[in-house]
Amino acid sequence: NNRYPASMAEVDERIKRIQQHKGVKGILVVDDQNRIVKTTIEDEAEASLYGSKLKEVANQARDLVRSLDSTNDLTFLRITCRKYEMMVAPDKGDESSSMYYLIVIQCPNEDD
């Protein structure tokens, strides 16, 4: 019945810890149905766009990894561009077959 990857207290603690890193712009947890489970991004449309697009790229990268070696799996994806760094950590939920995606958007050259 619980659709979260860990207890909400654990998720909140992880988000709090990640937010303390320099330049973090936003954090999302997205499920495999593109539902935002948790976010620090205030603009809902922006959060939804980041969530759906980065989940899609992570799934494509995961397919690539598995096509090269069927015993392997994607554990972390980092995309670096001029303005941002986008990091995606896919994870399976505890008691279900659902995938969850922890997404962090960071501006490495900014203080916050």
C-alpha positions as CSV (number, residue, x, y, z in Angstrom):
1,N,0.0,0.0,0.0
2,N,2.9,2.3,0.6
3,R,4.0,3.8,-2.7
4,Y,7.2,5.4,-1.4
5,P,10.7,4.1,-1.7
6,A,11.4,4.4,2.0
7,S,9.6,5.8,5.0
8,M,8.7,9.5,4.5
9,A,11.0,10.3,7.4
10,E,13.9,8.6,5.5
11,V,13.0,10.4,2.3
12,D,12.8,13.8,4.1
13,E,16.1,13.2,5.8
14,R,17.8,12.3,2.5
15,I,16.4,15.4,0.8
16,K,17.5,17.6,3.8
17,R,21.0,16.2,3.6
18,I,21.2,16.7,-0.2
19,Q,19.8,20.3,0.0
20,Q,22.8,21.2,2.2
21,H,25.2,20.7,-0.8
22,K,26.4,23.8,-2.6
23,G,24.3,24.9,-5.6
24,V,21.4,22.4,-5.2
25,K,18.5,23.9,-7.2
26,G,15.9,21.2,-6.7
27,I,15.2,17.7,-5.7
28,L,12.5,15.3,-6.8
29,V,11.3,11.8,-6.1
30,V,9.3,10.5,-9.1
31,D,7.6,7.1,-9.4
32,D,7.4,5.0,-12.5
33,Q,4.0,6.6,-13.4
34,N,5.5,10.1,-13.5
35,R,3.9,11.0,-10.2
36,I,5.9,13.4,-8.1
37,V,6.2,11.8,-4.7
38,K,8.2,14.6,-3.2
39,T,9.8,17.8,-4.5
40,T,11.6,20.9,-3.4
41,I,10.8,22.7,-6.7
42,E,8.0,25.2,-6.2
43,D,6.9,25.5,-9.8
44,E,4.8,22.3,-10.4
45,A,5.2,22.5,-14.2
46,E,8.9,22.8,-13.9
47,A,9.1,19.9,-11.5
48,S,6.9,17.7,-13.7
49,L,9.0,18.5,-16.8
50,Y,12.3,17.7,-15.0
51,G,10.8,14.5,-13.6
52,S,9.3,13.1,-16.8
53,K,12.3,14.0,-19.0
54,L,15.0,12.8,-16.7
55,K,13.1,9.6,-15.9
56,E,12.8,9.0,-19.6
57,V,16.6,9.5,-20.2
58,A,17.4,7.3,-17.2
59,N,15.2,4.5,-18.6
60,Q,17.0,4.8,-22.0
61,A,20.4,4.7,-20.3
62,R,19.2,1.6,-18.3
63,D,18.1,-0.1,-21.5
64,L,21.5,0.6,-23.0
65,V,23.4,-0.8,-20.0
66,R,21.2,-3.9,-20.0
67,S,21.6,-4.4,-23.8
68,L,25.4,-4.4,-23.4
69,D,25.3,-6.8,-20.4
70,S,22.0,-8.3,-19.3
71,T,23.4,-9.0,-15.8
72,N,24.1,-5.3,-15.2
73,D,21.8,-2.4,-14.3
74,L,22.0,1.4,-14.1
75,T,22.6,2.6,-10.6
76,F,23.3,6.3,-11.2
77,L,23.2,8.8,-14.1
78,R,24.9,12.2,-14.2
79,I,24.3,14.7,-17.0
80,T,26.5,17.8,-17.0
81,C,25.7,20.8,-19.1
82,R,26.8,24.4,-19.1
83,K,24.3,25.6,-16.5
84,Y,23.3,22.6,-14.5
85,E,24.2,19.1,-13.4
86,M,21.3,16.7,-13.3
87,M,21.7,13.5,-11.3
88,V,19.3,10.5,-11.3
89,A,19.4,7.5,-9.0
90,P,16.8,4.9,-10.0
91,D,15.7,2.5,-7.2
92,K,13.1,-0.2,-6.7
93,G,10.6,0.4,-3.9
94,D,10.9,-1.8,-0.8
95,E,7.8,-4.0,-1.1
96,S,6.8,-3.5,-4.7
97,S,8.0,-3.8,-8.2
98,S,7.7,0.0,-8.7
99,M,10.7,2.1,-9.7
100,Y,11.4,5.4,-8.0
101,Y,13.8,8.0,-9.3
102,L,15.7,10.4,-7.0
103,I,16.5,13.4,-9.1
104,V,18.8,16.3,-8.1
105,I,19.3,19.5,-10.1
106,Q,22.4,21.3,-9.2
107,C,24.1,24.6,-10.3
108,P,27.7,23.7,-9.4
109,N,28.9,27.3,-9.9
110,E,26.3,28.9,-7.6
111,D,26.2,29.1,-3.9
112,D,22.5,28.2,-3.7
